[in-house]
Each structure stands twice: as C-alpha cells, then as structure tokens.
C-alpha cells in the first residue's frame, strides 16, 4: 500500500454511498425549509443525539458481545467485534472533537489500537451503568 492509498479499499464506495444518502436527505429536509447543517451540525441537538448513540453502541458491544462467552470462545469472532468496536470508538472520538472542540478531553486519546476504556467513556459522557 502506498501512502496515497486509503487504509480501507472500500472507502471510495463508502464515500459514494454517503454522498448519495446526503443528497437524498437534503432534498427531504429542504421540503420543510430545514438545512441539515443547522439541525444536525456540531453543537446541535441532532449532532449530540448521534454522538450519544455512538457511545451507547460502543458500550453495548462490550457488554453484549465482547463479554459474551460464545464470542470469547472464538478468537476470530472476538477480533472482528473488537475491531468494529474500536472503529466506532474512533468515530465517537472524532465526533467529540467536532462537538466539543479540540481541547476536549476526548481529543487527547487518539491511539487507534488502544482498548476502549469504558470507565473513561462513562466519566467523560456522564453515563452510568
């Protein structure tokens, strides 16, 4: 892989899908006179809603999959779920930086291979289990 190549060869496909969905969503909301950036951009309730759901799913993956005995028994299954969880956690960190600014405590943690420390996530987000 060269430095110019994306880490995930499917990123171009994902971006094409995102742009198509975004065009459709803009048309849908425009009928009601609502701009997506106002309703869902960083700092808005809509943005915070998606940010919060990201956190809930990271925790759900830990509690319901990674800690599940069937997943623990299968190294590949565990690794795939763990990788998906880490990807979502990185997306959560990205959203946190956009929502709260680069000085937020979430921004300091950018190690992509680090295990998710749910105690830290709960402390930062104020969620309790």
C-alpha positions in Angstrom: 0.0 0.0 0.0 1.4 3.4 -0.9 1.0 6.5 1.4 -1.7 7.9 -1.0 -3.8 4.8 -0.9 -6.6 4.7 1.7 -6.2 2.2 4.5 -9.6 0.7 3.6 -10.0 -0.1 -0.1 -13.8 0.4 0.3 -13.6 4.0 1.4 -14.4 5.3 -2.1 -17.5 3.1 -2.1 -18.5 4.4 1.4 -18.0 8.0 0.3 -20.1 7.4 -2.8 -22.9 5.9 -0.6 -22.6 8.8 1.9 -22.9 11.5 -0.8 -25.9 9.8 -2.4 -27.7 9.5 1.0 -26.7 13.1 1.9 -28.3 14.4 -1.4 -31.5 12.5 -0.7 -31.6 13.7 2.9 -31.0 17.3 1.9 -33.9 17.1 -0.5 -36.2 15.6 2.1 -35.4 18.2 4.8 -35.4 21.1 2.3 -39.2 20.4 1.7 -39.7 21.6 5.3 -37.2 24.5 4.9 -34.6 22.9 7.2 -30.9 22.9 6.5 -29.1 19.8 7.7 -26.1 21.9 9.0 -28.4 23.8 11.3 -30.4 20.8 12.5 -27.5 18.3 12.7 -24.2 20.2 12.6 -21.7 20.2 15.5 -23.2 21.8 18.6 -26.8 21.0 17.7 -29.1 18.6 19.5 -29.2 16.4 16.4 -25.4 16.1 16.4 -25.4 15.3 20.2 -28.0 12.7 19.7 -25.9 10.8 17.1 -22.8 11.3 19.3 -24.6 9.8 22.3 -25.9 6.8 20.3 -22.2 6.1 19.2 -21.3 5.9 22.9 -24.2 3.6 23.7 -23.3 1.2 20.9 -19.7 1.1 22.0 -20.8 0.1 25.5 -23.4 -2.3 24.1 -20.8 -4.1 22.0 -18.7 -4.5 25.1 -21.5 -5.7 27.4 -23.4 -7.9 24.9 -20.8 -9.2 22.5 -17.2 -8.9 23.8 -18.1 -10.1 27.2 -20.3 -12.9 25.8 -18.9 -16.4 26.3 -19.6 -17.5 22.7 -17.6 -14.6 21.4 -14.8 -15.2 23.9 -14.5 -18.8 22.7 -13.9 -17.8 19.1 -10.7 -15.7 18.5 -11.7 -14.5 15.1 -15.2 -13.5 16.1 -13.8 -11.7 19.1 -11.2 -9.9 17.0 -13.8 -8.8 14.4 -16.1 -7.5 17.0 -13.3 -5.8 18.9 -12.1 -4.2 15.6 -15.6 -2.9 14.9 -15.9 -1.6 18.4 -12.6 0.2 18.1 -13.6 1.7 14.8 -16.8 3.0 16.3 -14.9 4.4 19.3 -12.6 6.3 16.9 -15.7 7.7 15.2 -17.0 8.7 18.6 -13.7 10.5 19.4 -13.8 12.2 16.1 -17.4 13.4 16.7 -16.4 14.5 20.2 -13.7 16.7 18.8 -16.1 18.3 16.4 -18.8 18.7 19.0 -16.7 19.9 21.9 -13.6 21.4 20.2 -10.0 20.1 20.1 -9.4 20.9 23.8 -11.9 18.4 24.9 -10.5 15.5 27.0 -11.7 13.0 24.3 -9.3 14.6 21.8 -6.3 13.7 23.8 -6.9 10.0 23.3 -6.2 9.1 19.6 -4.4 5.8 19.8 -6.4 3.7 17.2 -5.2 0.3 18.6 -6.0 1.0 22.2 -8.6 -0.9 24.0 -11.8 1.1 24.8 -11.7 2.1 28.5 -15.5 2.2 29.2 -14.8 3.8 32.6 -13.2 6.7 30.9 -16.1 6.9 28.3 -18.6 6.9 31.1 -16.7 9.5 33.1 -16.4 11.8 30.1 -20.0 11.4 28.9 -21.6 11.1 32.4 -23.3 7.8 31.6 -23.7 5.3 34.4 -24.1 1.5 34.1 
